[in-house]
Amino acid sequence: MTEQNMLEAQRVAFRYTEDGPNAVDGLSLAVRRGEFVAVLGANGCGKSTLAKHFNAILLPSEGCVLVEGVPTADEDRLLELRQKVGMVFQNPDNQIVATVVEEDVAFALENLGVEPGEMRRRVDEAMKLAGIYKYRDKAPHHLSGGQKQRVAIAGVIAMQPDCLILDEATAMLDPIGREKVMHTVHRLNRECGITVVAITHYMEEAARADRVIVMSHGRIAMEGTPKEVFSRVDEVRRLHLDVPQPAELCCALTQAGMPMPDDLIGVDECARALYRALTGKEAPQCRTS
């Protein structure tokens, strides 16, 4: 464990039943402080099982998980660890417990006995960071799915965690809701230095991460920057995953006889490359007023 690592898994194995197969199978990885890591994989690959190890919802059958150097199996420090690593799940309704938004965001702080003035400051700050401050007096069940998910995120960040785990937290949202939630998460990562591990099925979310980990059968099958991973289109597909649409388009054009760069995963860079290929010129820069 180095001082730069927020999370570390050391040869972790986990099985749900004593004689069952390993859902996570001898996996080792480290997540650095301030890093944004996306974890991908087909259903049943073990990615959500791994996520639940990072704040001790699950404990390894074998191996060790460390949070800032502290083993998650240390029962005496369990509360401390769960304050360091906050978790947001797929269904926000499972995390919302109060009938008013600001009361829900304050719920965990009240249970911890945080002083009222400090609680007020942290709740207001968390709601503003999550973009739901204007809904503070609303009933959560009147909000959209994306707004509810941001309430759940605010409740976690009010705890001032060092790390945020998203366990398919955008899976139930429409594209606009997903974009708003991920904008909030990237802002927390960029402006507040919160480490993020995002378990996701959405390639466009993974394309914006610092690092992508692809799991298969409880192990790491691929790892690297988004460009390094998604440029290996055939290998990604063999793992029953999609690639970002720009990468898929470039791969198809190359196979059709129009060579394109193999590391394009963003829409803008793909458009510039297409313009260059079709005209032989660099794309003009858009001028904003």
N, C-alpha and C positions, 0 to 999 in steps of 0.2 A: 504493500500500500504506500503510494507516494503522497506527498502533501497536496498535489494537484488533483487527486482523485476524489470525487464526491461519492461515487458508488463503485463497489468492486464485487464481482462474483468469482469465487475461486473453486473451480471443479465442482460446480453445483449440480446435484441430481435431486429430482423430486418425483415421487410417485404418489398417487392419490389413494391407492390401496396397497397393502403390504406385498401382495403377490402380483400386482399389476405392472404394466410397462412404465418406464420413466417418461413423464411429461416433459421434463427438462433432464438432459442426459450428459453430465460431465462438462457443463458449459462454464467457460471463463471469459470475463470481459471487464473492462474498466470504463467508467464515464467520468470525464474530467469536469472540474468545477466550471460553471458557465457554459458548458457545451449544450448543444441542441441535437439530440440523437433520435432518429426515427427507427422503429423496429417493425419490420414487415414479415409476412409469412402467411401461408395458406392456413385455413381453419384447422385447428388441432396441432399446430406446429409447436406450441408451448409459449408463445409470446405473452399472453395474458398471465399465464402461470408465473413466468419470470417477473412480470411487473409486480405481482402481489408479493414477491420476495423482498422488494426494495423498501417496503415499509412494514415488513414483518407480519403481514396478513397470513402469509405462509412461511414456514421455516424449512430449510433444506433437509431432505432425507440423508444427503451426503454433502460434504463440502461446507463452504462458509460464504455468507454475504456480509459485507462491511459497508457501513454508512459513515463516511469521514473517519474510517479506521476502527469504528466500534461494531462488533459483531451483532447482527440482528437477534441472535439467540440470547443476548444478555437481557434477561427479564427485568433487572433493576433499572435499565435505561430505556425501556420500551417507550414510555411516554415521550422522552427526549427525542428518540429516533423518529417517532411519528410526527413530532412537531417540525423536525428537519425535513422530512419527506412527506409532502402532501399528495393525495391521490384523488383524481377526478375520474368517475366511472362513465360508462356508456349512457345510462339513463339518469338524468339529473333528478328525476322524481324520487329516486332512492336516496338522495343526499339532502333533499330539502325537507326540513322538519317543522318550520314555523309558518305562521299564516301571514306574515309581513316580511318583505325582502330584507330590511335592515335587521330585523330580529333574527332571521335565519343566518345572516352573515355573522352576527354577534354570538350565536349559540355556543360554539366551541370555546370562545373567550370567556363567556359567563361560567362555563363548567370548570375552567381553569382558575377562576377567581381573579381575573385581570381587573385592575383598578378602573372604576368607571370612566375617568377622564382619558386614560390611555386606551380603553376599549373604544370610546367614541372616536378618537383620532384614527385608530387602526381600521375600524369599520368604514368610516368615511373614505379613507385613503384606498382601501381595498375596493369599495364600490366604484370609485372614480377610475381606478386602474382597470377594472373589468368592464367599464362602460355601462354600468347599470345604476349609477347614482340617481338619475332622474326617475327611476322606478322604485326608489327606496321605501315609499309608503304604499306600494302596490301589493296585492296578494300574488304570490308566485304562480298560483294556478291560472291566473289571468294572462300570464306572459307566454310568449312563443317558446318553442323548444330551444332556440339559440339563446334567448334571453335567460331562460332557466339555467342553461348550462353555464352562462356567465355568472349567475348568482352562485352556483356551486363552486366555480373557480374563485369568486370573491371570498366565499366562506373559508376556502383553503388558504388563500394568500393573506387573509387577516391574521392567520397564525404565524405569518412571516417565515415560511419555510425556505430552506436553501435549495430545495429541489421539488419539482412538480412532475408527477407521473400522470400521464393521460392514457387511460386504458380504453382505447377506441371511443374517446369522449365525443367525437363528432359523428359517430356512426348513425345516429337517429335524426340528424339534421339535414335540411335542404342545403343546396350549394351556397346560398346567401348566408344562412346561419353558420355553416362550416367556416366560411371566409371570415366572418366577424369574430368567431371564437378563436380561430388561429391567429388573427391579427392581434387579439388581446394577448395570446400566449407568446407570440414573437416579441411583443412590446415588453412583457415581463422579463423575457430572456435578455433582450437587448439593453433595456434601460435599467433594470433592477439586478441583472446578473444572476437570475434564477436559472439553475440547471433544469433542463427539460428532457424527459424521455417520453416520446409519443409513440404508443402502440397504435398502428393505423392500417387500414386497407386502402387508403387513398394515396395514389402515387404523387399527385400534385402537392400534398402535404409533405411527403418524404423528400421531394425535390428541393424543398426550401430548408432542409436540415443541414447541420454541419457534417453529420456522418449518418450513414444508413447501415443498419444491421439486418440481414435477411436470415430468418430461422427456418429450419426444416427438420422435422423429427426430433425436436428438442435440442438441436445443436445449431451453431452458427454456420450457415452455408456460404454466405458472402458478406463482405464488410468493406467499407470505403466511403469516399465522398459520394454524393449523389451522382456526379458525372462518372466516377469510376464504376459504380454499380450499374447504372442504367445504360451505360454504353455497351454492356454485355447482354444485349437484348435477348439472344437465343437462350442464354443461361438463365436469365430471369424468368423467361416464359416456361422453361422446363420445371421451374419451381412453382408453376401454376399461378404466376403473378403477371400483372400488366406492367407496362412501362409508361412514363409520361407521353402524352400524344406527340409532342415535338420529336422525341427520340424514336417513336414508332414510325413517324412520317419520314424522318431522315433515313432510317433503316430500309424502308420500302423503296424510297427513291434510289438509294445506292444499289439495291438488288435489281432495280429496273434499268440500271445503266446510267444513272445520273449521280455520280459520286458526291456524297455529302459528308461533313464531319460526323464522327461517331460519338461525340461527347456533348451534343446539344440537347438540353432538357427544358429550356425556357422558351416561351412563345416568342419573345422579342428577338432573342439570338437566332432562333430558327428562321424567323421572318427575314432578318438581315442576311443570313446565309443563302436563303432562297433568292433574294433580290440579287445578290452577288453572282450566284450561279446562272441566273437567267439573263442578266444584263452585262455581266463582267465589270460592274461598277459597285462601289460601296453605297449602301443605302443612305439617302439623305437624312440628316438629323432633323427631328421634329422640333419646331420652335414653339415654346409656350409663351403665352401673353402675360 
